[in-house]
Amino acid sequence: MNCTCSGDSVDCSNLELTATPLDLPARTVSLNLGHNKLTTISVEAFDNLPNLRELRLDHNTLTSIPDLGQAASKIVSLYLHHNKIGSIVGRRTRELVSVETLDLSNNDITELRGHCFPSGLQIRDLYLSNNKISVLELGALDHLGSTLQVLRLSRNRISQIPVKAFQLPRLTQLELNRNRIRQVEGLTFQGLSSLEVLKLQRNNISKLTDGAFWDLAKMKVLHLEYNSLTEVNSGSLYGLTSLQQLFLSNNSIARINPDGWKFCQKLRELNLSYNNLSRLDEGSLAVLGDLHTLRLGHNAISHITEGAFRGLKAVRVLELDHNDISGTIEDTNGAFSGLDNLNKLTLFGNKIKSVARKAFSGLETLEHLNLGQNAIHSIQSDAFSKMKNLKTLLIQSDSFLCDCQLHWLPDWLVTRGLQAGINATCAHPESLKGASIFQAPSSSFVCDDLPKPQITVEPETTVTVLGRDVHLTCTAASSSSSPMTFAWRKDQELLQHAEIENYAHMRAHHHDATSDTPSDEPGAGGGVMEYTTILHLRQVTFTDEGRYQCIITNHFGSTYSNKARLIVNVLPSFLKTPKDSTVRTGHTARLECAAEGHPAPQIAWQKDGGTDFPAARERRMHVMPDDDVFFIMDVKPEDMGVYTCTAKNTAGTISANATLTVLETPHLAQDLEDRSVVVGDTVALQCKALGSPPPRITWLHNDQPLGPSDRHHFTPGNQLLVISAISLEDAGHYTCLMSNTLGTERAHSQLMVMQRRSLCTPPSGPSTVTIGIIVIAVVTSIVVTSLVWVCIIYQTRKKSEECSVTNTDETIVPPDVSSYLSSQGTLSERQDVCIRVEAGSGPQPNGHVIETTGFDGAVVCTDCMENDNSYSRDPDYLTHGFGPTGGMDYQQHSVPPPHSHHYHHPGEQHSAGSHTTLLCNGTPNRIQKDIQGSAHPRNHNTLQLNQHNRKVSRADQTQASSPSQQESFHKPVKLVGVMSHSCRDSDCEPELRQTLLSNGHTLRASQNESAPLRRASD
C-alpha cells in the first residue's frame, strides 16, 4: 500500500482504492481514505484501530453511511461529503455515539426525518449542504438539541421552513443559503435562542413577515444578500436586539424605512450596496448611533437630503461609490453633516463634474477621500480646507477647466502633501490642454471666456390653481461651442419625462463671468450664446408641488439654478355645511362645518357678522382647532343669531350661514299686579310676555275668554288690555295665558271695582257718546252755518235789552263785553252754576297733583230742578285768549235746593265726611272730578245764593219762553265768583261771576282783575 504515516495520522487518499486497507497501524488516530473509489467499507479493517478518532471517507462512491463496527462508537469526526449517500439511516447514526462532527454535505440526501438522528448522539457540527433535501420534517433534529451548535443546510431544495422546525437551544450558527425559500414566516426560528449567525443568502426571499426572527435575541450576524427584498421594516427585524452586522446587498430595496432599525440599534455594520436606492432622506438612519461601517455603493442614489446622516456619529467608513450623487457634491450644502467621526469616504464613479465649496462640510475628521473615476472639471476654493486630517485624496480626471477658479488647487495639494493621489490634467484652455495642473504656469489660470454655462435668468417661485398650466423658465450663457444639455429636477430628483422646450440665440456681448469666489478680472471674449430652457407643466395637480431647479451642462461642467417653488392651491369647498338649528335654552347647540382645499383652509366662526360671542365671554363656547363641530353649552336667548362659518386659504375664502334659534318657554318680564278701581274709570292690565318663539297671549276673565268689545281694547300682541267705563261686572279674576310651542304659562291679576257712594239719584241724561256727538254738532254748527251765528247774536242783544233790574249778587255786564260775548257765540239763556276758583291745586286721592295747564275742569249742570244736559269738556278744547289765569283751577259746586241750606261760617272747620250733598252728575259736594273720572274730596266754603227761588223761577221761565233755542243751542252756564272765607252774602257782590260759553270755555279777564259778567236776561 502507498499510504503515508505521520505520527498517529495515516493518509491513504488519492490512491484510487476500491477496498479498505487491512494492515493499518493500531496507533492510528486519524485516517484519511478520501478521494478514492470506495463503494463499501470492510468492518474488519477498523477492528484493530482502537484509537481511531477521525475518519475521512469523502470523495468516494459510498451510497450509505458505512458500518464501522466497534470503531463507530469511538470516532469523533466523520467526514462523508462528496459521496452518493441517498438517505440517513437511523441504525447507522445510532452507532455514532461519540461523533461530534458529521459531514454529509454534497451527497444525494433528499429528506430529513425524525428517525435520522436518534437520541443519545453527541453531534455538535452537522454539515448537510449541497444535498437534495426538499423535506424538512418538523422535529427532525430535536434529538440533537442538547449538543448541536453548527448546522449547515445550504444548497438544498428546501422551499419552506416549518414554524418552530428547529428546537436547538444550543445552536449558534445556521446556514440556509441557496435554497428555495421565498418567505420567512413569523416564529420560524423560535427555539434557536442561542443562535448568533444566520445565513439566508440567495433564497429569492421577497418577504419577511413580522416576527420572522423573533427569539433570536443573541444573534449578531444576519446575511440576507442576493434575495428579492424590497424593504426592511421594523416588524421583520423585531427581536434582533443584539444584531451587529446586517448584510442586505444585492436585493431590490428601493427605500430605507426610518422605523426599520429601531429593534437593531446596536448595528455596527450595515451593507445596502447593490440595491435600488435612489435617495437618502433625512433621519432615515438616525437611530443607528453605534454604526461603524455603512456601505451604500452601487445603487442609484441621486439625492441626499441635508441631514440624511444625522445621528451617525460613530460611522468611520462610508461607501457611496458608483451612484449618481453628482448633484449632491456639485450643488448641495451640508449633505454629510452628522458624520462627526468619519474616517473614510469613497465617491468614485459618481459622474461628479464639480465640487462645491461646502460639499464636504462637517467632515473635519476625514482622512481618506476617494474621488476617482469622476470627470471633474472644477473644484471651488476651500472645498477641502476644513479637512485638517486628510491623508489620502484620490482624483483622476483629464477634464479640468484650468481657469482662475482653479488657481488655488495645485499649490494647496503640494502644501498638504496630497499630490501623490492626484492625476489631473487640463482640458481648457487649448494652450494648457493635456498639461498636468501641477505643471501649468500659475499665470495661465485666467478667466477669458465662459466655457462653463452661467445662469442669467433664474426660475421663479410660482403660485397657481389646480388644473392650470405652468411654465418655468431658466436661461444660461456660455462662450463654448460644446453641445449644451438641459435638465430639470424636482426636489433634487431628475424629471425623466418632463416636457421641456429649449432654444438658443446669440448675444453680442457678454457680461463678466461670475463665480462664488474672487477671481481674476476676465478679459474680453467673442460672442456668447444664451440658452433658454422652459419646463411646461400641464394641468398641474398636487403631485406637481415642489422645488424645481434647472441644470444646464456642457463639456466643461454643469450649472445649477436656484430652486423655485411651485405651489398649487385649491379654492376651499365645504364638506360639511352648517345647518339651521333650533335649541331649547339650557341645552347644547351644535354647529358643524368642514371644508377642503389646498392648502387646508382655516375655519373661523362669526356671529351676526362680528366676533362678539356671548357664549365665548361666558366660557360656554367650545371649538377644537382640528374639530369640525362648534359647541355652545347651556344655550341662552342672547346666543340666538346668524352664525357664519368661513373657510379661508391662500386661494380664496368661502362662507356659509346657519341660523341658531333658541326656544324659550313663555314667562313674564314683570309680574301682574292686583288693581282696584272705581266704577266708570279706565284700567289697563299689562302682560309683557317673553319667550321664543314669541308667545301668543290670550286674556281670560274668570276663566272665560275675553275678546275685543266697545269697552275692551287690546294692543297688538294682546300685551295690554284696556277696559274703559269700568262697571261692577268687570271685577274678578283676570288671567294672561301665554303659550308657544314649548308650553303655556299663566299670570293672574285680581281686579276690584268699587261703587261710588251717592246720596241722590243722578239725573237721567244722555250717555257720554251722546254728549260727545252734541259737542261735535255744536262746534260744527258754529263753524259751518252762518245762520246760526246770526241767530246767536240776535238772541244775545234781545236778552240784553229786556234786562232792566240788577240783582244784588250779580254785576251788570258792560255793553262792550256783552257784544263781545255775543260775537263769540254766547247764548243769553241762563243756567246757574257755582264754580269755585282757587289758586293752585291740591293733592288728589291717587297721589297725583293736578297739572296747571290753564284749562278748565269738568262743566256740569248744577240745577237739580232742571232737566238740563251735563257734559265734561275736553281740557284741550280751549282757544288761546280764553284760558283761565295761570295757577287757577276750577271746582264745580251744586247750588243747594230750596229746602236744603248748608252754610258754613268762615271760622268753622268743615269735615269731609259730613254735610255732603250730591251734585246733579252724581258727584258728591266738595268732590272734584278729574278728566280720568276720579273723585277728589276738597275742603272749602259752600257758596250760598240768597235768591235761589228767583233763579229757579227765571230758569223755568226761560225754558218756557224759548224752547227752540234750548233745542238748537247748548245753554250758557254762569260762573259765580267764589266767596272768600271771611265774606258774607252781601259782601260777595264784587266777587267774580263768570259765564261759561256754550263751547265750554270761560271768558278770560285780565290777570289782575276778573271781568264782571251778567246775563242780559237778568
Residue pairs with C-beta under 8 A, 6 or more apart in sequence:
1 12
1 15
1 21
1 23
2 12
2 15
3 10
3 11
3 12
3 15
3 21
3 24
4 10
4 11
4 12
5 11
5 25
8 27
8 28
8 29
8 30
8 51
9 28
9 29
9 30
9 31
9 32
10 24
10 25
10 28
10 30
10 31
10 32
11 32
12 21
12 31
12 32
12 33
12 36
13 32
13 33
13 34
13 35
13 36
13 56
14 34
14 35
14 36
15 36
16 36
16 37
17 33
17 36
17 37
17 38
18 36
18 37
18 38
18 39
19 38
19 42
20 33
20 38
20 41
20 42
20 45
20 46
21 45
22 42
22 44
22 45
24 31
24 45
24 48
24 49
26 48
26 49
26 50
26 51
27 51
28 49
28 51
28 52
29 51
29 52
29 53
29 54
30 52
30 53
30 54
30 55
30 56
31 49
31 52
31 54
31 55
31 56
32 56
33 55
33 56
33 57
33 60
34 56
34 57
34 58
34 59
34 60
34 79
35 58
35 59
35 60
36 59
36 60
37 60
37 61
38 57
38 60
38 61
38 62
39 60
39 61
39 62
39 63
40 62
40 66
41 57
41 62
41 66
41 67
41 68
43 67
43 68
43 69
44 69
46 52
46 68
46 69
46 70
46 71
47 69
47 70
47 71
49 71
50 71
50 74
51 74
52 71
52 74
52 75
53 74
53 75
53 76
53 77
54 75
54 76
54 77
54 78
54 79
55 68
55 71
55 75
55 77
55 78
55 79
56 79
57 66
57 78
57 79
57 80
57 83
58 79
58 80
58 81
58 82
58 83
58 103
59 81
59 82
59 83
60 82
60 83
61 83
61 84
62 80
62 83
62 84
62 85
63 83
63 84
63 85
63 86
64 85
64 86
64 87
64 89
64 92
65 80
65 85
65 88
65 89
65 92
65 93
65 104
66 92
67 92
67 95
68 75
68 95
72 95
72 96
72 97
73 95
73 96
73 97
73 98
74 98
75 96
75 98
75 99
76 98
76 99
76 100
76 101
77 99
77 100
77 101
78 96
78 99
78 101
78 102
78 103
79 101
79 103
80 102
80 103
80 104
80 107
81 103
81 104
81 105
81 106
81 107
81 127
81 130
82 105
82 106
82 107
83 106
83 107
84 107
84 108
85 104
85 107
85 108
85 109
86 107
86 108
86 109
86 110
87 109
87 110
87 111
88 104
88 109
88 112
88 116
88 117
89 116
90 115
90 116
90 117
90 118
93 102
93 116
93 117
93 118
93 121
94 118
94 120
94 121
96 102
96 121
96 123
97 120
97 121
97 122
98 122
99 121
99 122
99 123
100 122
100 123
100 124
100 125
100 147
101 123
101 124
101 125
101 127
102 123
102 125
102 126
102 127
103 125
103 127
104 126
104 127
104 128
104 131
105 127
105 128
105 129
105 130
105 131
105 152
106 129
106 130
106 131
107 130
107 131
108 131
108 132
109 128
109 131
109 132
109 133
110 131
110 132
110 133
110 134
110 135
111 133
111 134
111 135
111 136
111 137
112 128
112 133
112 135
112 136
112 137
112 140
112 141
113 135
113 137
113 140
114 137
114 139
114 140
114 142
114 143
116 140
117 123
117 140
117 141
117 143
117 144
118 143
119 143
120 143
121 143
121 144
121 147
122 147
123 144
123 147
123 148
124 147
124 148
124 149
124 150
125 148
125 149
125 150
126 141
126 144
126 148
126 150
126 151
126 152
127 150
127 152
128 151
128 152
128 153
128 156
129 152
129 153
129 154
129 155
129 156
129 175
130 154
130 155
130 156
131 155
131 156
132 156
132 157
133 153
133 156
133 157
133 158
134 156
134 157
134 158
134 159
136 153
136 158
136 160
136 161
136 162
136 165
138 162
138 164
138 165
139 165
139 167
140 165
141 148
141 151
141 166
141 167
141 168
142 167
142 168
144 168
145 167
145 168
145 169
145 170
146 170
147 170
148 168
148 170
148 171
149 170
149 171
149 172
149 173
150 171
150 172
150 173
151 166
151 168
151 171
151 173
151 174
151 175
152 175
153 174
153 175
153 176
153 179
154 175
154 176
154 177
154 178
154 179
154 199
155 177
155 178
155 179
156 178
156 179
157 179
157 180
158 176
158 179
158 180
158 181
159 179
159 180
159 181
159 182
160 181
161 176
161 181
161 184
161 185
161 188
162 188
163 185
163 186
163 187
163 188
163 190
164 187
164 188
164 190
164 191
165 188
166 174
166 189
166 191
166 192
167 191
168 191
168 192
169 191
169 192
169 193
169 194
170 194
171 192
171 194
171 195
172 194
172 195
172 196
172 197
173 195
173 196
173 197
173 198
174 189
174 192
174 195
174 197
174 198
174 199
175 199
176 198
176 199
176 200
176 203
177 199
177 200
177 201
177 202
177 203
177 223
178 201
178 202
178 203
179 203
180 203
180 204
181 200
181 203
181 204
181 205
182 203
182 204
182 205
182 206
182 207
183 205
183 206
183 207
183 208
183 209
184 200
184 205
184 207
184 208
184 209
184 212
184 213
185 209
185 212
186 209
186 210
186 211
186 212
186 214
187 211
187 214
187 215
188 212
189 195
189 198
189 212
189 213
189 214
189 215
189 216
190 214
190 215
191 215
192 215
192 216
193 215
193 216
193 217
193 218
194 218
195 216
195 218
195 219
196 218
196 219
196 220
196 221
197 219
197 220
197 221
197 223
198 213
198 216
198 219
198 221
198 222
198 223
199 223
200 222
200 223
200 224
200 227
201 223
201 224
201 225
201 226
201 227
201 247
202 225
202 226
202 227
203 227
204 227
204 228
205 224
205 227
205 228
205 229
206 227
206 228
206 229
206 230
207 229
208 229
208 232
208 233
208 236
208 237
209 235
209 236
210 233
210 235
210 236
210 238
211 235
211 236
211 238
211 239
212 236
213 219
213 222
213 236
213 237
213 238
213 239
213 240
214 238
214 239
215 239
216 239
216 240
217 239
217 240
217 241
217 242
218 242
219 240
219 242
219 243
220 242
220 243
220 244
220 245
221 243
221 244
221 245
221 247
222 240
222 243
222 245
222 246
222 247
223 247
224 246
224 247
224 248
224 251
225 247
225 248
225 249
225 250
225 251
225 271
226 249
226 250
226 251
227 250
227 251
228 251
228 252
229 248
229 251
229 252
229 253
230 251
230 252
230 253
230 254
231 253
231 254
231 255
231 257
231 260
232 248
232 253
232 256
232 257
232 260
232 261
233 257
233 259
233 260
234 257
234 259
234 260
234 261
234 262
234 263
236 260
237 243
237 260
237 261
237 263
237 264
238 263
239 263
240 263
240 264
241 263
241 264
241 266
242 266
243 264
243 266
243 267
244 266
244 267
244 268
244 269
245 267
245 268
245 269
246 264
246 267
246 269
246 270
246 271
247 271
248 270
248 271
248 272
248 275
249 271
249 272
249 273
249 274
249 275
249 295
250 273
250 274
250 275
251 274
251 275
252 275
252 276
253 272
253 275
253 276
253 277
254 275
254 276
254 277
254 278
255 277
256 272
256 277
256 280
256 281
256 284
256 285
257 284
258 281
258 283
258 284
258 285
258 286
258 287
261 267
261 285
261 287
261 288
262 287
265 287
265 288
265 289
265 290
266 290
267 288
267 290
267 291
268 290
268 291
268 292
268 293
269 291
269 292
269 293
269 295
270 285
270 288
270 291
270 293
270 294
270 295
271 293
271 295
272 294
272 295
272 296
272 299
273 295
273 296
273 297
273 298
273 299
273 319
274 297
274 298
274 299
275 299
276 299
276 300
277 296
277 299
277 300
277 301
278 299
278 300
278 301
278 302
278 303
278 493
279 301
279 302
279 303
279 304
279 305
279 492
279 493
280 296
280 301
280 303
280 304
280 305
280 308
280 309
281 305
281 308
282 305
282 306
282 307
282 308
282 310
283 307
283 308
283 310
283 311
284 308
285 291
285 294
285 308
285 309
285 311
285 312
286 310
286 311
286 312
287 311
288 311
288 312
289 311
289 312
289 313
289 314
290 314
291 312
291 314
291 315
292 314
292 315
292 316
292 317
293 315
293 316
293 317
294 312
294 315
294 317
294 318
294 319
295 317
295 319
296 318
296 319
296 320
296 323
297 319
297 320
297 321
297 322
297 323
297 346
298 321
298 322
298 323
299 322
299 323
300 323
300 324
301 320
301 323
301 324
301 325
302 323
302 324
302 325
302 327
302 328
302 492
302 493
302 494
303 325
303 327
303 328
303 491
303 492
303 493
304 325
304 328
304 332
304 335
305 335
305 492
306 332
306 333
306 334
306 335
306 337
307 334
307 337
307 338
308 335
309 315
309 318
309 335
309 336
309 337
309 338
309 339
310 337
310 338
311 338
312 338
312 339
313 338
313 339
313 340
313 341
314 341
315 339
315 341
315 342
316 341
316 342
316 343
316 344
317 342
317 343
317 344
318 339
318 342
318 344
318 345
318 346
319 346
320 345
320 346
320 347
320 350
321 346
321 347
321 348
321 349
321 350
321 370
322 348
322 349
322 350
323 349
323 350
324 350
324 351
325 347
325 350
325 352
326 350
326 351
326 352
326 353
326 374
326 558
327 489
327 492
327 551
327 560
328 335
328 359
328 492
329 335
329 347
329 350
329 352
329 354
329 355
329 356
329 359
330 352
330 353
330 354
330 355
330 356
330 359
330 558
330 560
331 356
331 549
331 560
332 356
332 359
332 492
333 356
333 358
333 359
333 361
334 358
334 361
334 362
335 359
336 342
336 345
336 360
336 361
336 362
336 363
337 361
337 362
338 362
339 362
339 363
340 362
340 364
340 365
341 365
342 363
342 365
342 366
343 365
343 366
343 367
343 368
344 366
344 367
344 368
344 370
345 363
345 366
345 368
345 369
345 370
346 370
347 369
347 370
347 371
347 374
348 370
348 371
348 372
348 373
348 374
348 394
349 372
349 373
349 374
350 374
351 374
351 375
352 371
352 374
352 375
352 376
353 374
353 375
353 376
353 377
353 378
353 399
353 553
353 557
353 558
354 376
354 377
354 378
354 379
354 380
354 557
354 558
355 371
355 376
355 378
355 379
355 380
355 383
356 380
356 383
357 380
357 381
357 382
357 383
357 516
357 517
359 383
360 366
360 369
360 383
360 384
360 386
360 387
361 386
363 386
363 387
364 386
364 387
364 388
364 389
365 389
366 387
366 389
366 390
367 389
367 390
367 391
367 392
368 390
368 391
368 392
369 384
369 387
369 390
369 392
369 393
369 394
370 392
370 394
371 393
371 394
371 395
371 396
372 394
372 395
372 396
373 396
374 395
374 396
374 397
375 397
375 398
375 399
376 395
376 397
376 399
376 400
376 424
377 397
377 399
377 400
377 401
377 427
377 452
377 556
377 557
378 400
378 401
378 403
378 405
378 406
378 452
378 557
379 406
379 409
380 405
380 516
380 517
381 405
381 408
381 409
381 517
382 408
382 517
384 390
384 393
384 412
385 412
390 416
390 418
392 418
392 421
393 413
393 418
393 421
393 422
394 421
394 422
395 421
395 422
395 423
395 424
396 423
396 424
397 423
397 424
397 425
398 424
398 425
398 427
398 434
399 427
399 555
399 556
400 406
400 424
400 425
400 426
400 427
400 437
401 426
401 427
401 428
401 451
401 452
401 556
401 557
402 426
402 427
402 428
402 429
402 432
402 435
402 437
402 440
402 444
402 445
403 428
403 429
403 445
403 446
403 447
403 448
403 451
403 519
404 445
404 446
404 447
404 519
404 520
404 522
405 447
405 515
405 517
405 519
406 437
406 445
407 442
407 445
407 520
409 437
410 437
410 438
410 440
410 442
411 442
413 419
413 422
413 438
414 438
419 438
422 437
422 438
424 436
424 437
425 434
425 435
425 436
425 437
426 432
426 433
426 434
426 435
426 436
426 437
426 440
427 433
427 555
427 556
428 451
428 556
429 444
429 448
431 444
432 440
432 444
445 520
446 520
446 522
446 523
447 513
447 519
447 520
447 521
447 522
447 523
448 522
448 523
448 524
448 525
449 479
449 480
449 513
449 522
449 525
449 526
450 477
450 478
450 479
450 480
450 510
450 513
450 525
450 528
451 478
451 479
451 480
451 482
451 554
451 555
451 556
452 478
452 480
452 554
452 556
452 557
452 559
453 476
453 477
453 478
453 484
453 531
453 552
453 553
453 554
453 557
453 558
453 559
454 476
454 477
454 478
454 513
454 514
454 559
455 474
455 475
455 476
455 550
455 552
455 559
455 560
455 561
455 562
456 475
456 476
456 477
456 511
456 530
457 473
457 474
457 475
457 532
458 474
458 561
458 562
458 564
459 472
459 473
459 474
459 535
459 548
459 549
459 550
459 561
459 562
459 564
460 472
460 473
460 564
461 564
461 565
461 566
461 567
462 470
462 472
462 564
462 565
462 566
462 567
463 567
463 569
463 650
464 470
464 540
464 566
464 567
464 568
464 569
465 568
465 569
465 570
465 571
465 651
466 540
466 541
466 542
466 568
466 569
466 570
466 598
467 539
467 540
467 541
468 539
468 540
469 536
469 537
469 538
469 539
469 540
470 536
470 537
470 540
470 544
470 566
471 534
471 535
471 536
471 537
472 488
472 534
472 535
472 537
472 548
472 550
472 564
472 566
473 532
473 533
473 534
473 535
474 532
474 533
474 534
474 535
474 550
474 552
474 561
475 530
475 531
475 532
475 533
476 484
476 530
476 531
476 552
476 559
477 507
477 510
477 511
477 528
477 529
477 530
477 531
478 484
478 528
478 529
478 531
478 554
479 510
479 525
479 526
479 527
479 528
479 529
480 554
480 555
480 556
482 554
482 555
482 556
483 554
483 555
484 504
484 531
484 552
484 553
484 554
485 552
485 553
485 554
486 500
486 502
486 531
486 533
486 550
486 551
486 552
486 553
487 494
487 495
487 550
487 551
487 552
487 553
488 494
488 495
488 498
488 500
488 533
488 535
488 548
488 549
488 550
488 551
489 495
489 548
489 549
489 551
490 546
490 547
490 548
490 549
491 546
491 547
492 549
495 535
498 535
499 535
499 536
499 537
499 538
500 533
500 534
500 535
500 536
501 533
501 534
501 536
502 531
502 532
502 533
502 534
503 531
503 532
504 529
504 530
504 531
504 532
505 529
505 530
505 532
506 527
506 528
506 529
506 530
507 527
507 528
507 529
507 530
508 527
509 528
510 525
510 527
510 528
512 521
512 522
513 519
513 522
531 552
533 550
533 552
535 548
535 550
537 544
537 566
540 566
540 568
541 568
542 568
542 598
544 566
544 568
545 566
545 567
545 568
546 565
546 566
547 563
547 564
547 565
547 566
548 563
548 564
548 565
548 566
549 560
549 561
549 562
549 563
549 564
550 560
550 561
551 558
551 559
551 560
551 561
552 558
552 559
552 561
553 559
567 650
568 598
569 597
569 598
569 599
569 649
569 650
569 651
570 596
570 597
570 598
570 649
570 651
571 597
571 649
571 651
571 652
571 654
572 595
572 596
572 597
572 601
572 647
572 648
572 649
572 651
572 652
572 653
572 654
573 595
573 596
573 597
573 654
574 593
574 594
574 595
574 645
574 647
574 654
574 656
575 594
575 595
575 596
576 592
576 593
576 594
576 595
576 628
577 593
577 645
577 656
577 658
578 591
578 592
578 593
578 630
578 643
578 645
578 656
578 657
578 658
579 591
579 592
579 658
580 658
580 659
580 660
580 661
581 589
581 590
581 591
581 658
581 659
581 660
581 661
582 660
582 661
582 662
582 663
583 589
583 635
583 660
583 661
583 662
583 663
584 635
584 662
584 663
584 664
584 742
585 635
585 636
585 637
585 662
585 663
585 664
585 665
586 634
586 635
587 634
587 635
588 631
588 632
588 633
588 634
588 635
589 631
589 632
589 635
589 639
589 660
589 662
590 629
590 630
590 631
591 605
591 629
591 630
591 631
591 632
591 643
591 645
591 658
591 660
592 628
592 629
592 630
593 603
593 605
593 628
593 630
593 645
593 647
593 656
594 603
594 628
595 601
595 603
595 647
595 654
597 647
597 649
597 651
598 649
598 651
599 649
599 650
600 649
601 647
601 648
601 649
602 647
602 648
602 649
603 628
603 645
603 646
603 647
604 645
604 646
604 648
605 613
605 623
605 630
605 643
605 644
605 645
605 646
606 643
606 644
606 646
607 613
607 641
607 642
607 643
607 644
608 641
608 642
609 642
609 644
613 621
614 636
614 638
614 639
615 621
615 632
615 633
615 635
615 636
615 639
620 632
620 633
620 634
620 636
621 630
621 631
621 632
621 633
622 630
622 631
622 632
622 633
623 630
623 631
630 643
630 645
632 639
632 660
635 660
635 662
636 662
637 662
637 664
637 692
639 660
639 662
640 660
640 661
640 662
640 692
641 659
641 660
642 657
642 658
642 659
642 660
643 657
643 658
643 659
643 660
644 655
644 656
644 657
644 658
645 655
645 656
645 657
645 658
646 653
646 654
646 655
647 653
647 654
647 655
648 654
661 692
662 692
663 692
663 693
663 740
663 741
663 742
664 690
664 691
664 692
664 742
665 691
665 740
665 742
665 743
665 745
666 689
666 690
666 691
666 695
666 738
666 739
666 740
666 742
666 743
666 744
666 745
667 689
667 690
667 691
667 738
667 745
668 687
668 688
668 689
668 690
668 736
668 738
668 745
668 747
669 688
669 689
669 690
670 686
670 688
671 747
672 685
672 686
672 687
672 734
672 736
672 747
672 748
672 749
673 749
674 749
674 750
674 751
674 752
675 683
675 685
675 749
675 750
675 751
675 752
676 751
676 752
676 754
677 683
677 726
677 751
677 752
677 753
677 754
678 726
678 753
678 754
678 755
678 756
678 933
678 934
678 935
679 726
679 727
679 728
679 753
679 754
679 755
679 756
680 725
680 726
680 756
680 933
681 726
681 932
681 933
681 934
682 722
682 723
682 724
682 725
682 726
682 932
682 933
683 722
683 723
683 726
683 730
683 751
684 720
684 721
684 722
684 723
685 699
685 720
685 721
685 723
685 734
685 736
685 749
685 751
686 719
686 720
686 721
687 697
687 699
687 718
687 719
687 720
687 721
687 736
687 738
687 747
688 719
689 695
689 697
689 719
689 736
689 738
689 745
691 738
691 740
691 742
692 740
693 740
693 741
694 717
694 740
695 738
695 739
695 740
695 745
696 718
696 738
696 739
696 740
697 717
697 718
697 719
697 736
697 737
697 738
698 705
698 718
698 736
698 737
698 739
699 705
699 706
699 714
699 718
699 721
699 734
699 735
699 736
699 737
700 706
700 734
700 735
700 737
701 730
701 732
701 733
701 734
701 735
702 732
702 733
703 733
703 735
706 712
706 721
706 734
708 714
711 723
711 724
711 725
711 730
712 721
712 722
712 723
713 721
713 722
713 723
713 724
714 720
714 721
714 722
715 722
721 734
723 730
725 768
726 753
727 753
728 753
728 755
730 751
730 753
731 751
731 752
731 753
732 750
732 751
733 748
733 749
733 750
733 751
734 748
734 749
734 750
734 751
735 746
735 747
735 748
736 746
736 747
736 748
736 749
737 744
737 745
737 746
738 744
738 745
738 746
738 747
739 745
756 922
756 935
757 924
758 918
758 922
758 924
759 916
759 917
759 918
759 924
760 864
760 917
760 918
760 922
762 918
762 920
762 921
762 922
763 861
763 864
763 867
763 870
763 920
763 921
765 869
765 870
766 774
766 869
768 872
771 869
771 870
771 871
771 872
774 869
774 871
774 970
775 871
775 873
775 1000
778 969
778 970
778 998
778 999
779 999
781 788
782 788
782 789
782 825
782 999
788 968
789 825
791 968
792 822
792 825
792 826
792 827
792 969
793 822
793 823
795 827
795 828
795 829
795 962
795 965
796 818
796 821
796 822
796 826
796 827
796 828
796 1016
797 822
797 1016
798 828
798 1016
799 828
799 829
799 1015
799 1016
799 1017
800 813
800 815
800 818
800 828
800 1016
801 1016
802 1016
802 1017
803 1014
803 1015
803 1016
803 1017
803 1018
805 1018
806 812
806 1014
806 1018
807 947
807 950
807 1018
808 946
808 947
808 986
808 989
809 945
809 946
809 947
809 985
809 988
809 989
809 993
810 993
810 1012
810 1014
810 1018
811 989
811 990
811 993
811 1012
811 1013
811 1014
812 1012
812 1014
813 821
813 1012
813 1013
813 1014
813 1015
813 1016
817 1003
817 1011
817 1013
818 1016
821 995
821 997
821 1003
821 1013
824 997
824 1003
825 997
825 998
825 999
826 972
826 995
826 997
826 998
826 1003
827 965
827 969
827 970
827 971
827 972
827 998
828 972
828 1015
828 1016
828 1017
829 958
829 962
829 965
829 966
829 969
829 971
829 972
829 1017
830 954
830 955
830 958
830 971
830 972
830 974
830 1015
830 1017
830 1018
831 861
831 862
831 863
831 866
831 868
831 955
831 971
831 972
831 973
831 974
832 862
832 863
832 895
832 945
832 951
832 955
832 973
832 974
832 976
833 859
833 860
833 861
833 862
833 863
833 892
833 895
833 973
833 974
833 975
833 976
833 996
834 862
834 892
834 893
834 894
834 895
834 943
834 945
834 976
835 890
835 891
835 892
835 893
835 975
835 976
835 978
835 994
836 890
836 891
836 892
836 893
836 940
836 943
836 978
837 884
837 888
837 889
837 890
837 891
837 975
837 977
837 978
837 992
838 888
838 889
838 891
838 940
838 978
839 887
839 888
840 852
840 887
840 889
841 849
841 850
841 851
841 852
841 889
842 849
842 850
842 936
842 938
843 849
844 850
844 930
844 934
844 936
845 934
845 935
845 936
845 937
846 934
850 889
850 930
852 886
852 887
852 889
853 875
854 878
854 883
854 884
854 886
855 875
855 876
855 878
855 883
855 884
856 873
856 875
856 878
856 884
856 890
856 1000
856 1001
856 1002
857 875
857 889
857 890
857 891
857 892
857 928
857 929
857 930
857 931
858 872
858 873
858 892
858 921
858 929
858 931
859 870
859 871
859 872
859 873
859 892
859 973
859 996
859 1000
860 870
860 871
860 872
860 892
860 919
860 920
860 921
860 923
861 868
861 869
861 870
861 920
861 921
861 973
862 892
862 893
862 894
862 895
862 919
862 920
863 895
863 920
863 952
863 955
864 894
864 897
864 920
865 897
865 952
865 955
866 955
866 956
866 959
868 971
869 970
870 920
870 921
871 1000
872 929
872 931
873 1000
874 931
874 1000
875 931
877 999
877 1000
877 1001
878 1000
878 1001
879 1001
881 1004
882 997
882 1001
882 1002
882 1003
882 1004
883 1004
884 890
884 1002
884 1004
885 1004
885 1005
885 1007
886 1007
890 1002
891 928
891 938
891 940
892 919
892 923
892 928
892 929
893 919
893 925
893 926
893 940
893 942
893 943
894 917
894 918
894 919
894 920
894 925
895 943
895 945
895 948
895 951
896 902
896 917
896 942
896 944
896 948
897 948
898 948
898 949
898 952
900 917
901 944
902 915
902 917
902 942
903 942
903 944
904 910
904 915
904 941
904 942
906 941
906 980
906 981
906 982
906 983
910 926
910 939
910 940
910 941
912 926
912 937
912 939
915 925
916 924
916 925
916 926
917 924
917 925
918 924
918 925
919 925
919 927
921 929
923 929
923 935
924 935
924 937
925 942
926 937
926 938
926 939
926 940
927 935
927 936
927 937
927 938
928 935
928 936
928 938
929 935
929 936
930 936
940 978
941 979
941 981
943 976
943 978
943 979
943 988
944 985
945 951
945 976
946 985
954 1017
954 1018
958 1017
959 966
969 998
970 998
970 999
971 998
972 995
972 996
972 997
972 998
972 1015
973 995
973 996
974 993
974 994
974 995
974 996
974 1013
974 1015
975 992
975 993
975 994
975 995
975 996
975 1002
975 1013
976 991
976 992
976 993
976 994
977 988
977 991
977 992
977 993
977 994
977 1010
978 991
978 992
979 988
979 991
980 988
980 991
983 991
991 1010
992 1005
992 1010
992 1011
992 1012
993 1012
993 1013
993 1014
994 1002
994 1003
994 1010
994 1013
995 1002
995 1003
995 1013
995 1015
996 1002
997 1003
1003 1011
1003 1013
1005 1011
